[in-house]
Amino acid sequence: MENSKHVRDLSGTEEELKKWIEKLCMDTWREVYQFIYYKVGNREEAEDITQETYVKAMIYLKNEYALIENYSAYLKAIALNLIRDEWRKQKKGPVSVDIEELDLTGREEDFTKITEQRQTLKEALEKLKEDQRRVVELRILKGYSVKETAAILKKKESHVRVIQLRALEKLAEILKSYAWEL
């Protein structure tokens, strides 16, 4: 989403503010909903969280001093916080655990395995071409959209998609050589 489409006139009337917020919602709803749906995997929950995201954003955006550089990232941050809150609510509260009764055998191996996998992934990313690595970092690790990634890298969206596809194919090939299960 281009932020230039959503430059807010701080001197506007209440009606102009409502129209501006409505346009922002119309332009970003699909992207925000898809982001949330990808995280929660449930249509109804995704719709509820999307709606709550915009309610929270509107409350803040009504403040005349609210200045947001990247509305898409701002909305996704709100959504992610709401998702995390929901996940915390689903846990039924703290569980008391007797430390002496915990079976910690194998935990060190798990930690070691995770550390090794992270190192392997880092090495695999370093084997990609620079543009491929940047696209993977922006799109997958940081969650930017194709449009945002294209703007950052000053490339066409179609080119970003091609680079991403080739990068993921190459990454899969590299990781298979490390005997990763994909």
C-alpha positions in Angstrom: 0.0 0.0 0.0 1.3 3.4 -0.9 1.4 5.7 2.1 1.2 8.8 -0.2 -2.4 7.8 -0.8 -3.0 8.2 3.0 -1.5 11.6 3.8 -3.7 13.0 6.5 -4.7 16.7 6.6 -4.6 17.6 10.2 -6.7 20.7 9.7 -9.6 18.7 8.2 -13.1 18.5 9.6 -14.6 15.6 11.5 -16.4 14.5 8.2 -13.1 14.7 6.3 -11.4 12.6 8.9 -14.2 10.0 8.7 -13.8 9.8 4.9 -10.0 9.6 5.2 -10.3 6.7 7.7 -12.9 5.0 5.5 -10.5 5.2 2.5 -7.6 3.9 4.6 -9.8 0.9 5.7 -10.9 0.2 2.1 -7.4 0.3 0.8 -5.8 -1.8 3.6 -8.5 -4.2 4.7 -7.6 -7.1 2.5 -3.9 -7.0 3.2 -4.5 -6.8 7.0 -7.2 -9.5 6.9 -4.9 -11.9 5.0 -2.0 -11.2 7.4 -4.3 -12.0 10.4 -5.8 -15.0 8.7 -2.4 -16.4 8.0 -1.5 -16.1 11.7 -4.8 -17.5 13.2 -6.0 -19.8 10.5 -9.7 -19.2 11.3 -12.0 -17.0 9.2 -14.3 -15.9 12.1 -11.4 -15.1 14.4 -9.5 -13.3 11.6 -12.6 -11.2 10.9 -13.0 -10.3 14.6 -9.4 -9.4 15.0 -9.4 -7.4 11.8 -12.4 -5.4 13.0 -10.8 -4.8 16.4 -7.5 -3.7 14.7 -9.3 -0.9 12.8 -11.2 0.1 15.9 -8.0 0.5 17.9 -6.3 2.3 14.9 -9.2 4.7 14.5 -9.1 5.7 18.2 -5.4 6.6 17.8 -5.7 8.2 14.4 -8.4 10.6 15.6 -5.7 12.2 17.7 -4.5 15.2 15.8 -0.9 14.5 16.6 -1.0 10.9 15.3 1.7 10.6 12.6 2.2 7.3 11.0 4.9 6.7 8.3 3.7 3.2 7.2 0.0 2.6 7.8 0.2 -1.0 6.6 3.0 -1.8 9.1 1.1 0.1 11.8 -2.1 -1.9 11.3 -0.1 -5.2 11.2 1.6 -4.3 14.5 -1.8 -3.6 16.1 -3.1 -6.9 14.7 -0.1 -8.8 15.9 -0.6 -7.4 19.4 -4.2 -8.4 19.4 -3.4 -11.9 18.2 -0.9 -12.2 21.0 -3.4 -11.0 23.5 -5.9 -13.5 22.3 -3.4 -16.3 22.5 -2.6 -15.3 26.1 -6.3 -15.2 27.0 -6.7 -18.8 25.6 -4.3 -20.0 28.2 -6.3 -20.6 31.3 -4.0 -18.8 33.7 -0.7 -19.7 35.3 0.0 -23.3 36.1 2.0 -24.0 39.2 4.8 -26.4 38.5 7.1 -28.2 41.0 10.6 -27.7 39.6 11.8 -30.9 41.2 9.2 -32.9 39.2 10.1 -31.5 35.8 11.8 -33.9 33.4 14.4 -31.8 31.7 16.1 -34.7 29.9 16.5 -33.9 26.2 15.9 -30.2 26.6 19.5 -29.4 26.1 19.5 -31.4 22.9 16.5 -29.5 21.7 18.2 -26.2 22.4 21.3 -27.4 20.6 19.3 -28.6 17.6 17.4 -25.3 17.3 20.7 -23.4 17.6 22.2 -25.6 14.8 19.2 -25.1 12.6 19.4 -21.3 13.0 23.1 -21.4 12.1 22.3 -23.6 9.1 19.6 -21.3 7.9 21.9 -18.3 8.3 24.6 -20.0 6.3 22.0 -21.0 3.6 20.8 -17.4 3.3 24.4 -16.2 2.9 24.7 -18.5 -0.1 21.9 -16.7 -1.9 22.5 -13.8 -4.3 22.3 -10.4 -2.6 18.9 -9.5 -4.2 17.5 -13.0 -3.4 18.6 -12.7 0.3 17.1 -9.1 0.6 13.8 -10.3 -0.9 13.6 -13.3 1.5 14.5 -11.1 4.5 11.9 -8.4 3.6 9.1 -10.7 2.5 9.4 -13.7 4.8 11.4 -12.7 7.8 10.1 -9.1 8.2 6.6 -9.7 6.7 6.6 -6.9 4.1 4.1 -7.1 1.2 5.3 -7.6 -2.4 4.4 -3.9 -3.1 6.4 -2.7 0.0 9.4 -4.9 -0.9 9.3 -3.6 -4.5 9.3 0.0 -3.3 12.2 -0.6 -0.8 14.3 -2.4 -3.4 13.2 -0.1 -6.3 12.1 -3.0 -8.4 8.9 -4.0 -10.1 6.4 -6.1 -8.1 6.6 -8.8 -10.8 10.4 -8.9 -10.5 10.2 -9.2 -6.7 7.9 -12.2 -7.1 10.3 -13.9 -9.6 13.2 -13.2 -7.3 11.3 -14.6 -4.3 10.4 -17.8 -6.2 13.9 -18.4 -7.3 15.3 -17.6 -3.9 12.9 -20.1 -2.2 13.8 -22.7 -4.8 17.5 -22.2 -4.2 17.0 -22.1 -0.4 15.1 -25.4 -0.5 17.9 -26.9 -2.6 20.6 -25.7 -0.2 18.7 -26.9 2.9 18.2 -30.3 1.3 21.9 -30.6 1.0 22.0 -30.1 4.8 19.5 -33.0 5.1 16.7 -30.7 6.3 13.2 -32.1 6.1 11.1 -29.8 4.0 
